[in-house]
């Protein structure tokens, strides 16, 4: 009986992390019959390109006339070098950036600043070529390295009835 000493196993693409990796050949060997038998196998650890956004705080916008402006700092982590993108959506209809008191919506304009200057966010549209991510998961090297800004137009705010207008801004960071 003859044993195959050179099996090749093709790696399976698992999500986007492995889809980008080239097919890896393994060289496992079977042992031969005897009082002992030795087989070998290769082990490959594949670390996906990972990002994380953290360290944000809720934004409170007290209106006292003029535009209502607020911001929250953020930590952007990436386990490798390179740029990243931000995709923002609001919880208004179709992902619109709106705040509401449950009845009346009011639009807000969000921005994202990676440290090179603020850029307007467009709902469900990637803001690309962002840089300055920290390679420490809690931004130990750079500290909070990005900022999310929000502006409600003063004219729109002045037309609202007294109350609290709330909404949720969702930010998705992804490597490029």
C-alpha positions as CSV (number, residue, x, y, z in Angstrom):
1,X,0.0,0.0,0.0
2,X,1.4,3.4,-1.0
3,X,0.7,6.6,0.9
4,X,0.5,10.1,-0.6
5,X,3.3,12.1,1.0
6,X,2.5,15.5,-0.7
7,X,-1.1,16.7,-0.2
8,X,-2.0,20.2,-1.3
9,X,-4.9,21.9,0.3
10,X,-6.2,25.1,-1.1
11,X,-7.2,27.7,1.5
12,X,-10.8,28.8,1.4
13,X,-11.6,32.5,1.1
14,X,-13.4,33.5,4.3
15,X,-14.9,36.9,3.9
16,X,-13.0,39.9,2.7
17,X,-9.9,39.2,4.9
18,X,-9.0,35.9,3.1
19,X,-10.4,36.9,-0.3
20,X,-7.5,39.3,-0.6
21,X,-4.9,36.7,0.4
22,X,-3.4,34.5,-2.3
23,X,-4.3,30.8,-2.2
24,X,-1.9,29.2,0.2
25,X,-0.4,25.7,-0.4
26,X,0.0,23.4,2.5
27,X,2.5,20.6,2.6
28,X,1.2,18.1,5.0
29,X,2.8,14.7,5.0
30,X,1.4,11.4,6.2
31,X,3.5,9.0,8.3
32,X,4.4,5.5,7.3
33,X,3.2,2.4,9.2
34,X,5.6,1.3,11.9
35,X,6.1,1.1,15.7
36,X,5.8,4.9,15.5
37,X,4.6,7.1,12.7
38,X,5.4,10.8,12.1
39,X,3.3,13.2,10.1
40,X,3.8,16.9,9.6
41,X,1.7,19.8,8.7
42,X,2.3,23.5,8.2
43,X,0.4,26.1,10.2
44,X,-0.3,29.5,8.8
45,X,-1.9,32.3,10.9
46,X,-3.6,34.9,8.8
47,X,-4.3,38.2,10.4
48,X,-6.9,40.3,8.6
49,X,-6.4,44.0,8.0
50,X,-8.4,45.3,10.9
51,X,-9.7,48.7,11.9
52,X,-11.6,50.1,14.9
53,X,-13.4,53.3,15.8
54,X,-13.7,54.1,19.5
55,X,-13.5,56.8,22.1
56,X,-16.4,58.8,20.8
57,X,-18.8,60.8,23.1
58,X,-22.4,61.8,22.5
59,X,-22.8,65.3,21.2
60,X,-25.0,67.8,23.0
61,X,-26.0,70.8,20.9
62,X,-27.5,73.6,23.1
63,X,-29.0,76.2,20.8
64,X,-28.5,79.8,21.8
65,X,-28.8,81.5,18.4
66,X,-26.6,81.0,15.4
67,X,-25.6,77.6,14.1
68,X,-25.6,74.8,16.7
69,X,-22.2,73.2,16.5
70,X,-20.7,70.2,18.4
71,X,-18.0,67.6,18.0
72,X,-16.6,64.4,19.4
73,X,-13.1,63.2,19.2
74,X,-12.5,59.6,18.1
75,X,-9.7,57.0,18.0
76,X,-9.1,55.3,14.7
77,X,-7.0,52.1,15.0
78,X,-5.6,50.1,12.1
79,X,-3.3,47.1,12.6
80,X,-1.3,47.9,9.5
81,X,-0.3,51.0,7.5
82,X,-2.4,52.6,4.9
83,X,-5.5,54.7,4.4
84,X,-9.0,54.0,5.5
85,X,-12.5,55.2,4.6
86,X,-15.5,56.4,6.7
87,X,-19.1,55.7,5.7
88,X,-21.7,57.6,7.7
89,X,-25.5,57.2,7.9
90,X,-28.1,58.9,9.9
91,X,-31.2,57.4,11.3
92,X,-33.6,59.6,9.2
93,X,-35.5,58.3,6.2
94,X,-33.1,56.6,3.7
95,X,-30.1,57.2,6.1
96,X,-30.7,61.0,6.2
97,X,-28.9,63.1,8.8
98,X,-31.8,64.3,10.8
99,X,-32.7,64.9,14.4
100,X,-36.3,64.7,15.6
101,X,-38.5,65.3,18.6
102,X,-40.7,62.4,17.4
103,X,-42.7,64.6,15.1
104,X,-40.6,67.3,13.5
105,X,-37.3,66.5,11.8
106,X,-34.4,68.9,11.4
107,X,-31.3,68.3,9.2
108,X,-27.8,68.3,10.5
109,X,-24.5,68.3,8.6
110,X,-21.8,65.9,9.9
111,X,-18.1,66.2,9.1
112,X,-15.1,64.0,9.7
113,X,-11.6,65.2,10.3
114,X,-8.6,62.7,10.3
115,X,-6.3,65.5,11.5
116,X,-5.8,67.0,8.0
117,X,-9.0,69.1,7.9
118,X,-12.7,68.5,8.2
119,X,-14.6,67.0,5.2
120,X,-18.4,66.9,4.8
121,X,-20.0,63.5,5.1
122,X,-22.6,62.3,2.6
123,X,-25.0,59.6,3.7
124,X,-23.9,56.1,2.7
125,X,-21.0,57.5,0.6
126,X,-17.4,56.6,1.5
127,X,-15.1,59.4,2.5
128,X,-11.9,57.9,1.2
129,X,-8.1,58.4,1.7
130,X,-8.3,59.1,5.4
131,X,-5.0,58.8,7.2
132,X,-3.4,59.0,10.6
133,X,-4.7,55.8,12.2
134,X,-2.9,54.5,15.2
135,X,-1.5,51.0,15.3
136,X,-2.3,50.7,19.0
137,X,-5.9,49.6,19.5
138,X,-6.6,52.3,22.1
139,X,-4.6,55.0,20.3
140,X,-1.8,54.9,22.8
141,X,0.6,56.4,20.3
142,X,-1.4,59.2,18.9
143,X,-4.2,59.8,21.4
144,X,-7.6,60.5,19.9
145,X,-6.7,61.1,16.3
146,X,-9.9,62.1,14.6
147,X,-13.0,64.2,15.1
148,X,-16.6,64.0,14.2
149,X,-18.4,67.3,13.9
150,X,-22.1,68.1,13.7
151,X,-23.8,71.4,12.7
152,X,-27.5,72.3,12.7
153,X,-28.2,75.4,10.7
154,X,-29.2,78.3,13.0
155,X,-32.2,79.3,10.8
156,X,-33.5,75.8,10.9
157,X,-33.0,75.5,14.7
158,X,-34.7,78.9,15.4
159,X,-37.8,77.7,13.6
160,X,-38.2,74.7,15.9
161,X,-40.5,74.4,18.9
162,X,-38.9,74.0,22.3
163,X,-37.9,70.4,23.0
164,X,-35.2,67.8,22.5
165,X,-34.3,66.7,19.0
166,X,-32.3,63.5,18.9
167,X,-30.8,61.2,16.3
168,X,-28.1,58.6,15.8
169,X,-25.1,59.0,13.5
170,X,-23.6,55.7,12.5
171,X,-19.9,55.6,11.4
172,X,-18.3,52.6,9.7
173,X,-14.6,52.6,9.2
174,X,-13.0,50.3,6.7
175,X,-9.4,49.8,5.4
176,X,-8.7,50.8,1.8
